[in-house]
């Protein structure tokens, strides 16, 4: 590799080209990873087309992206087109984020038809809108034909009205009716995230007939790894995996190999519950039924993972006292970020008034020693952190259904024991710190007051932190909302009450 780099540095391009054409694609990709970015395109274009494509396939994802971006910037679109066809949709979506918006439709049209549709689904809504506006009627019709219905619904929900009208206009009648039906379901329900493109059999089918059905309809189905058995009225009778089909003889009846112990969800089931079913049972797909147990659609694992990610993001935002947003951070305006954070900050600022009132009311006690006042931030901070630990643990347990409100006594007992241990350890460290570091050895009473207050604050914080999320769940409130903001406020006030009362009692 050093010899090749030397040839490049010495500008011996002809010699370099001759050597590269005799190398293996894997070795060339390794060499290209060492080539400076400003020379990468020139070196890559020395390769014959077939070898160039093989080399691109062998390259690391990061190096691919650099090469593609450089080819685009230098307008080598003929070289770029076959390379784009080898990239994954999600990597293409990342690449499209970096190119000028005016060039987006042109580069998108370089993609093969199937890859174009898969890439379109991965794009952010603003880029999707740019492309739809640039599409001809024919291009839009082709795209609507290629999209799975659940993906089309997701896109439509993010588009302005005029774009939605145009998209529905260029969808075929059956697809349009299906999209409209799915849009009628509540936003956070199983019906709103399901797809109607799946494979289903009659229980009287043989395995051979089932394979014929898969070959005919599988190309337009979201998945063929899990197939469904229904009667003439579409009532769900069983589930058949691709594995069961492949391991059975061709004349075996579907009724003999189908799984009748079915886990399904109804169309109005909350989507977070649906996602948790995937996590619990390790499904690839989950059937969605109506009140009469008729199969109306399926939810696939990719949609379930998206939901879990969205719910986790939402919970984290709420726990940090931020109003959740659907937009990516870098695409959210400064004003929107400000507005999302302002209400909770105002609430917390006003609620801190109670802490100030308590300090003012106990001014005489706290004036006994400057150390008493100086220790307030330590006590309040430790209490807030202790309560936050407990609340985060319980919120997570509630999310994965590890605990329910009925477990509140067990949770309280466990957290009480944990808080006793933590409080004892922290209070000892606090006492030593006050004597050794803060130099209050001549005021052991003050050190004792602060240490006892630390012990009580940790216990109280843990109890409040674990109980509030459970109570919120019982009252059908979001546990994440009552997490850090409310817990911090409550713990601050209660810890000050305890602190001041202990100080008055012992000093």
N, C-alpha and C positions, 0 to 999 in steps of 0.2 A: 504493500500500500504506500509506503514511503517513496518508492521509486515512481509510482504513478503521480503522487503529489508533486514530486520534483519535476516530472515532465510537464505538469500543468503550470507550475511556477515559472519554468523556462520557456513556456509558450510553445512547446513542441506538440501541437495539437494533432498533427497527422500521425505521429508515432503513437500518441495516446489513444487515438481512435482505433488504430490497428490492433493495439493490445486489448482494448476493451471488448472489441467484437469477438475475441477469442476466449473471454472470461465467462464464468457462470454468473447467472443473474444474482445469486445470493452474494457472491464476492463483490460484484459491482455495487450492489445496494450498500454493502459495508463501506466501500470506497466513497460512495456519494455522501455518506454520513459525515465524512471528514472534509469534504469539499466546502470551501467558503460559500456563503449564500449567494454572493454576487456572481459566482462562477457556476452555480449549480445548474441553471437552465442550459447554459452553453455546453457543459459536459454531458448532460442528459441527452441533448439533441444530437450528439455524436453517434448514439446507439441506433441500430436498425429497429424498425417498428416492433417486430416480434420480441426482440431482446429488451427493448425499452419497456414494453408492457409487462414482461416477466419480471424485470427488475423492479418496476413500480409495485408489483404485487408483493415482492419480498421486502420492501422498505418498511421501516417503522412508521406508525401512524403520524408521529410528529414530523418526520422527514417528508412524508407524503404531502402533508398540509403545506409545508414550506414550499415544496416544489410546485404544487398546484397554484398557490398564490403568486409565485414568481412567474409562472407561465401565463397566468391571467394578466398580470401587470405588464408583461412584455408583449401581450396580445398574440401569443402563439396558440390560437384557438384550435387549429387542426391537430396539434400535438396534445392539447388539453382534453379534447372530446373523448378519446378512448380511455384516458386515465380516469375521468369522472365516472365512467361506466363501471369501474372496478371498485369504487369507494362505497362505504356503507352509508345508508340514508342519514344517520345521525351525524356522521362526519361531514357529509355534504351540507347539511343544515348549518353546521358550525362555519363552514367555508362561506356559505351564502351570507352569513351575518357580517362578514368582513368586506365584501365587495360593495362598490357604490350601488345605491338602490336603482339608479337608471340603467345599470348593466344587468340587473338581476334577471329580467325576462329573457334576455338574449342567452345568458349562460344556462338558465334553466332549460331552454329549448335544446341544448346540447345533450341532455340526458335521454336514455332509452325510455320508452313509455312506462313500463312497469316501475322502473327505478324512480322516475319522475313523480309518480303518484305516492310512492313510499316516502320520498324525500319531502314532498309537499306537506304530508301529515306531521313531520317533525319540525317544520318551520314555526317561528313565532307568528302570532296572528297578524302583526303589522306587515310582515313580508308576504304572508298569504294574501292579504288584501291587495298589495301591490301587484302580485301575479295575476289575481283574478281580474283586476281592472285592465291588465295588459292582454289577457287571453282573448282570442277571437271566439265567436260562438262555437265553432267546431272544436277548438282546444278545450273550452270549458265543458262541453258535452263529453269529450273523451275522458277528461279528468273525473267527472261525476260518475262515469261508467266504471272507472278503475277503483274508486274509493269504496272501502267498506262502509256500510251504513252508519255504524257507530262513530267512525272517524268523520264522516260527513256531518253528523249531528254536532259533534264537538266543534267543528269549524264554523258551522252556521251560528252556533250560540255566541261566537265571538265577533261576528261580522255586523256591520251596519245594515239597516233595512234594505237599502237599494241593492246591496251585494247579495243578501239572502234571496230576494225576489229573483235576481238573475240566476243564481245557482239552482233554485228550485225549478225555474223555467226550463233549464237545460238538463234536468234529470228526467229519466223516463217515468211514466205514470206510476208504476209499482213502487219504485224507489221514493218518489215524491210522497206517496201515501204513507209509506213506512216511516219516512222521516217525520212527517207531520204527526203520526201516531206517537212516536217516541218523544217528540217535543211536548206532548200533552202530559207526560208523567211528571211528578214533582222533581225539582232540580236535583235533589240529593238522594233520589230513590234508585233502586236496582233497575227499574224500567228506563231511566234516563241514561244509563251507561251500558245497557245491553246491546247486543247485535242480533239481528234476525237471520244472519247468514251462517247456518250450521248444517250438519249432515244428520238426517234422521231416517230410520228404517221402520218397517213393519216387523213385528215379532215373528212372522211367518217367513221372513226372508231367510235364505241360506247365506252362508259366508260368501259364496261366489257372487250371489246377487248383491250383497253388501259392497263388495269390492267394485262391482260394476257401477253402483250408485256413487261411490266415492270418486271413481274416475270421471264420471259425468258432471258431478256437482262440486267436487272438492276444490276445484280451481277458484270458485267463487265463494268458498266458505272460509270463515275466519280461522277454523282449525279442523283437522281431520284426525287428530290424536284421540279425541273423545267424540263418540257418536251417540245419538239418542234414539230410543225406541218408543214409538207412540202408536195409539190406535187410530182409527179413521177420524175420530173427533179431536185428535192431537193430545189426548190425555197421556201424560208421561208414565211409561210403564217400566223403563229400565235404561241403563247406560252400558255402552260397549266401548272398550278401549281398543286402540289400534293393535296393541300387544295381544289382546284376546283373539282378535280376528286373525292375526298372522300365525298364531300358534294352534289354530283350529283347522280341521279339514274342510274342504270346500263345500261339502254337502251337509255340514252341521247347521242346525237351525239357530237363528239368533236368540230365540227364547231359551235355548240351552246354555248359552254362554253369557247372557246379559246379567248385569248386576242390578238386583231389584231393591237393594237397601240404598235408596237414593237420598242424597243430601241436596236440597233445592232451596231457593228463596222465592218469595212472592214479589210481584212487581213494585209494591210500595215499601219494601224493606229498605231501611237506611243503607246508603252505599258503604258507610264505614263498617257496618255489620257484615255486609257482603265481603268486603276486603278481609275482615278478620276470619271469615270462613275459609278463605284461601290459605291464610297463615296457619289455621288450625289443622286443616285436612291435607295440605300440600296438593291442591287441585291445579290442573291446567285450565279447566273451564268449569263453570257452575251454571246449571240450568235455572232459568227464571220462569215461574209458572203464575197463572192467575188463580182466582179463588176456587175455580173448579179443577185445579191441578192440570190445566192444559198448558203445554209448552208454548211460550210466546217468544223466547229468546235465550241467549246465553251471555254470561260475562266471562271474559278471558283473563288470563293471568296478567297480561301487560296492562290492562285497564285497572286491575286490582292493585298492582304495584304503583301506578300513577296516583291512585286514591290514597294509599298509605303514605306516599311522599307528600301529597298535598295536605293531608290531615296532620302529619307531623310538623310541617312548616307552619300550619295555622296554629297548632298548639304552642309551638315555640314562640310565635309572635304574641299570642295572648299572654303567655307566662311572662313575657318581657314587657307587658303593658303597651303593646303596639296593635293597632287595628289591622287585621290580616288583609292582604291584597293579592289578587291573582297575577299581577304583572311581575316580571322579573325585576330585580332590584335596579339594574343599570338602565332599565327602560321606564322606571317610575320617576315622574317629575319631582323636583325638589319640593314644590308646593304640596303634592300629594303625600310625600313622606312626612312633611311637617304636619299636615292635618291628621294623618294616621297616628302620630305620636302625641299631639297636643292635648287631646281630652284626658288621657290617663295622667299625663304630667301635671295638668291643672288639678286633677282630683288628688294626686299624691301631695302636691304642694299645699293644697288647702287642708288635707288631712294631717299634715305635719304640724298644723297650728295647735292641735290637741297636745302634741308633745311639748311644744313651747309653753302652752298654758300650764302644764304640769310642772315644768321646770320653774316657771315664774311663781307658782303657788307654793313650791317647796324651797324657795330661795333661801330662807333662813337656815334650813337644814343643810343644804348644799354649800352654804357659805362657811360651814364649820371647818372645811378644809378644801383647798384648791384641788387636791387629788380626787375628791368625790366628784367634782364637776368634770375634771379632765378624763375620768373613766367612763363617762356617759357614752361617748361614741363607741368605745370598745364593747360595752354591754349591748348596746342597740345593734351594732354590726354583727356581733356573735349570735345574738338572738335571731336576727333576720336570716343569717346564713344557715343556722340550725333548722329553722322552720322551712326554709327553701329546700333543704336537702330532703326533709320528710315529705313535703308536698310533691316534689318532683318524683320521688319514688312511688308514692301512692297514685299520682296521675298516670304514670307509666303502667302500673298494675291495673288500673281501671281500663286503660286503653286496650290492653291485651286480655282483659277479662280474667285476670288472675285473682282479683278481689272484687267483692260487691259490698253494698251497704250492710248486708247481713253479717259481714265479717268485721264490723267496726269495733266490737269489743276485743277480738283477737288482735286487730291492728293496734288499738290503743295500748293493750297490754305489752305487745312486742316493742312498740316505740317508747313506752314508759321505761322499760328495762334498759333499752339502748340509751335513753336520755339520762338515766341514773349514772351509767358508766361514763358517758361523755361529760356530763356535768361535773362528776367527781374529779375526773382527770383534768378538765379545763380549769376548775376552781383551784386545784393544787398548783397548776402552772401559773395561774393568775396571782396567787398569793406569793409565790416565789419571785415572780416578775416585779411585783410591787415592792418587795423588800430589797431585792438585789439591784434591779435596774432603776426603779423610780425613787429608791432611797427613802422609804417611809418606815424604816425599821423602828423608829421611835414612836410610831403611831400604829401599833399592831391592831388596834381596834378598827381603824379605818380600812386596813388591808383585809381584816376579817369580814367587815361589812360588804366590801366589794366582791370578795370571793364567794360569800354566801349568796349574794345577788346573782353572780355568774351562774352558780349551781341551779338556782331557782329559775333563772331566765332560760337556760338550756332546756330544762324539763318542760316548762310552759310552752316554749317555742315548738318543740317536737310534738307535743299534744295538739296544739293548734294547727300545725302544719299537716299532720296526718288526718285530722278530723274534718277540716273545712272542705277538701275535695270530695270526701265521702258524703258529707251533708249536701253539697252542691249537686252531686249526682242524684241523690234521693229527691231533691226538689226540682229535678229535670233542668238544672242549669249546667253550663259548661264548666267542668272542674278546672280547666286551664285558666279561665277568666278570674277565678278566685284564688289563684296561686300566689305568685310573688307579690303583686300589688296589695291585695287585701291582707295577706299574711304579714307582710312587712309592717303595714300600718298598725294592725292589731297588736303585733308583738312589741313594736316600739312603745305603744301606750302602756300595755300591761307590764312590760319590763321596767318602765319608769315608775309605775305605781308600786311594784314590788321593791324596787331599789330604794325609793324614798321612804317607804314604810319600815324597811329593815334598818335604814339609817336612823330614823327617828326612834326606833325601839332600842337600838343598841348603843347609840351615842348620847 
